[in-house]
């Protein structure tokens, strides 16, 4: 069961390191505009950013479901 109230097709930002399964998600942000970001602990440039669906990120790391109710404007560091 998809835990987010957002549509599974909601666009979000993920770094290439996470998308390519090179690094785990360590930073999660639910921006004021509703956009989600899922990043690793590496330094990033705009070239590292990828736009994918929320459902795709959830498939990569189902543990993000634990923050499905994170309000807009919040962020967290994930261990």
N, C-alpha and C positions, 0 to 999 in steps of 0.2 A: 504494500500500500504506500503510495507516494505521500509523504508527510507534510509537504508544503501546501499552504493555502494558495500560493501563486500557481498559475497555469504551468504545467510541466514544460511547455514550450517557451517559457519566459527566457529571454536572452540574458546571459550573464557573462562576466569577464572571468577568465581563468588563465593562468600563465601557462606557457608552453611546457614548462617543466612538469607541472601537475598533469596536463593533458597527455603528455607522452609517458606518464608513469615513471618519471625520473626522480621526482621528489614528492613528498606528501604535502597535503594542504596544512599550512600552519597559521594562516591568516584568513579570516572570514569577515567580510563587511557587507552590511545591508544598508546601502546608501540612502540619503534623504529622498532621492527620486525613485526608490524602489529597486534599483539595480543591485544585484548581488555580485560580489567579487570573491574569488577563491584563489589564493596565492600561496606559494611556498616561501621559505625563509631567504631565498637568494635575492640579490638585487635585480631589479627589472628595468627594462627599457620598453618603449611602446612596441618595439618589434617582438617582444615576448608575449604580448596580449593576444588572446584568442576570444572570439565570441562564440559561445555554444549555448545550448539549452540547459536549463536548470536540471532537467531530467538526465541529461548526459553526465553532468557533474555528479549527480546523486548515484548514477550507475558506477562511476569511477570510485566513489567513496561514500557508501551509505551512511557512514557516521555523521555526515553533515546534517542528516535528518534531526539530530539532537538540537540543532539551532533553528529549526524550521519556523519557530515562533519569535525569532529575534526581530524586534521593532526596527523600522527604518531609522537611520541615523546612528546605528550602533555597529560596533565591530568587536572582534575578540581574537586573541591568539590561541591557537589550538595546539595542544601537546601531542 
